[in-house]
Every structure is written in structure tokens, then in C-alpha cells.
Amino acid sequence: MESIVAEQLRNFEQKYLPDDLQPWAFHDTPDPLMRYLRDRRIKLGIDRVLSLTKLDPATCSVLVVCGGVGGEGTYLANRGFRNVTVSDFSENALEICRRRDSRLRTRVDNAEAVDLPDESYDIVLVQDGLHHLPRPVLGFTEMVRVCRHAAIVIEPHSGLVGRLLGREWEYEGDAVNYVFRWNHSLLEQSTRSYILRRPCYVKGIRFWDHNVALRKLAGLFGGGQIGLLVAKSAYGLLGAVPFLGNMMVGIVVKQPASQSPSR
Ligand SMILES: C[S@@+](CC[C@H](N)C(=O)[O-])C[C@H]1O[C@@H](n2cnc3c(N)ncnc32)[C@H](O)[C@@H]1O
């Protein structure tokens, strides 16, 4: 099993070439269409967690796992989070991350075995990362272990539409991964198995997300503000049938351990 992670790491290191920051410029572009398409998923998760926990971005700590070159980290820093750490198993990705955005801290971690004590960060977040792991539920359990208050999981949803629109297998160079898809029940069971009877809020929010198609559609209208309006309207229409959505933002909020019923 370790050799799968090692093979994936070798291939990701080849993708992340620290000499060339240009491929990652989209993480920093102020283009309103790109910002809307890139940021709406993480915004949904962060808005929900802040409203449930009342945490203050200025004082709480966030760990992003499988954070790559730090796109999510930059979003969080732009929203006023002052203590953001991006982790990934790729040292090259983290070097690009530090060069892109000096506000972000970095740490090398295998997401399946995070080298941190329990409850080290207030919030732990992943976007498009767990489905790269050979043991995605183990990676999720590590997130729940390491978070003090909340975990946010932005990953493909396991429904029919997701499977029709998405791929079963993904390739990174010579390495392949199965695209593991989540739903509310899987999220709930994986959480409960680990935190047992400690009270917590668990919610798998299903929604539509197909940025490639939406960018093309917006492009037909010349991009810009009109394109943005078109993209927002299209996602607004699809939002009328969220139960068919192809993505999930999973939220876990732990209540204080002192409120737990006896085991
Ligand atoms: C599709 S990229 C997503 C990056 C980032 N979250 C984003 O959306 O821009 C998946 C990331 O997971 C990282 N990754 C894959 N397997 C990992 C593992 N076992 N431990 C830590 N990071 C891993 C890769 O290096 C890569 O940066």
C-alpha cells in the first residue's frame, strides 16, 4: 500500500515544478468569473462552519490537507484567516505555495497519517484531495482527529449524476487513483465510527459543480460581467435541483467533549 502513495508522490512532484509559477496564476487572478467559479465551493463550506461555530477568522487556525500550491489557503487568507497552514505530501507544491503567497505556512504530511496531535487546528479542510488517497476514509478520519472544531470536505458526490459526469479513474503521470465519491450517509458513518457518542453536527451538502462547462458557457457570452451573470444564473437554475448535484461539501462540527454522553 505504501508503494501506491510513493508512486503518486513521484508523479505529483513532476507536475509541480517550482521554477514555473505561471500554471498556478489562476489561484491569484482577480478575474470575477474565475474567482466565482473557483471560490464558490470553499465559500459554501466556510460560511456554514463560521455560522455554526461563531469562530473568528482572525484568531482561529486552519489546516488545509492535500492543499497543493495553496489555492484554498490564499482564499482563506483573503477572507481574513491569519493562521493558515497548507499541507501536502509534495515538497515541490509547498515550495510553490510559499513563493505564491507568503502569508501561508506549510507542512509536509501524508494525509493518511498526519503527524500532529489530536485537535491541533480549529478547522481542517480538504478540496479535491481525499479521492487521490488509496484509503480516503482514513484520510477523512485523520481530519476529524486533527480538528478541534470543524472539518470541511469538498469532494465528488456518489450519486448517479456525479458518476455520469465524472471519471471513475484519474491519472497523474503513471499513477492512477480511483475517484472515491461521498454522500451524507458515508460522511455520518465515518464520523460516528471515530468520535462515537460525542455530539456533533454532520451534513453532506450536495450541489452542482462543473466549472469546465460553465467557463465554456460564459465564454459564449464573451466572459466578463455578462459571462459572470450567465454562470451565476446557470448555477442558480441547477441549484433548484440540488438533490441531483454531482459534488458534496461535507461539514462536521464537534461539540465540546464535556457535553458527551458516557460511552
Ligand atoms: C487535485 S490536487 C488538489 C490540490 C488543491 N486542493 C486544489 O484543489 O487546488 C490533489 C493534491 O493532493 C495531494 N496528495 C495526493 N495524495 C496525497 C497524500 N497521500 N498525502 C498528502 N497529499 C496528497 C497532491 O500532491 C495534490 O496536491
The ligand as a Tripos MOL2 file, in Angstrom:
@<TRIPOS>MOLECULE
LIG
   27    29     1     0     0
SMALL
NO_CHARGES

@<TRIPOS>ATOM
      1 C1         -6.0840   17.5250   -7.3860 C.3       1 LIG1
      2 S1         -4.8320   18.1540   -6.3410 S.3       1 LIG1
      3 C2         -5.7760   19.3210   -5.3910 C.3       1 LIG1
      4 C3         -4.9350   20.4230   -4.8550 C.3       1 LIG1
      5 C4         -5.7530   21.5370   -4.1990 C.3       1 LIG1
      6 N1         -6.5840   21.0610   -3.1300 N.3       1 LIG1
      7 C5         -6.6080   22.2570   -5.2300 C.2       1 LIG1
      8 O1         -7.8000   21.9500   -5.3700 O.co2     1 LIG1
      9 O2         -6.0490   23.1150   -5.9320 O.co2     1 LIG1
     10 C6         -4.5870   16.8350   -5.1690 C.3       1 LIG1
     11 C7         -3.4770   17.1340   -4.1870 C.3       1 LIG1
     12 O3         -3.3840   16.0670   -3.2310 O.3       1 LIG1
     13 C8         -2.0270   15.8310   -2.9470 C.3       1 LIG1
     14 N2         -1.9390   14.4620   -2.4270 N.ar      1 LIG1
     15 C9         -2.2180   13.3070   -3.0780 C.ar      1 LIG1
     16 N3         -2.0250   12.2600   -2.2650 N.ar      1 LIG1
     17 C10        -1.6270   12.7580   -1.0600 C.ar      1 LIG1
     18 C11        -1.2870   12.1700    0.1860 C.ar      1 LIG1
     19 N4         -1.2940   10.8380    0.3750 N.pl3     1 LIG1
     20 N5         -0.9590   12.9870    1.2130 N.ar      1 LIG1
     21 C12        -0.9290   14.3390    1.0410 C.ar      1 LIG1
     22 N6         -1.2040   14.9470   -0.1300 N.ar      1 LIG1
     23 C13        -1.5780   14.1650   -1.1670 C.ar      1 LIG1
     24 C14        -1.3040   16.0620   -4.2650 C.3       1 LIG1
     25 O4          0.0570   16.3740   -4.1160 O.3       1 LIG1
     26 C15        -2.1000   17.2400   -4.8190 C.3       1 LIG1
     27 O5         -1.5160   18.4690   -4.4280 O.3       1 LIG1
@<TRIPOS>BOND
     1     1     2 1
     2     2     3 1
     3     2    10 1
     4     3     4 1
     5     4     5 1
     6     5     6 1
     7     5     7 1
     8     7     8 2
     9     7     9 1
    10    10    11 1
    11    11    12 1
    12    11    26 1
    13    12    13 1
    14    13    14 1
    15    13    24 1
    16    14    15 ar
    17    14    23 ar
    18    15    16 ar
    19    16    17 ar
    20    17    18 ar
    21    17    23 ar
    22    18    19 1
    23    18    20 ar
    24    20    21 ar
    25    21    22 ar
    26    22    23 ar
    27    24    25 1
    28    24    26 1
    29    26    27 1
@<TRIPOS>SUBSTRUCTURE
     1 LIG1         1 GROUP 0 **** ****
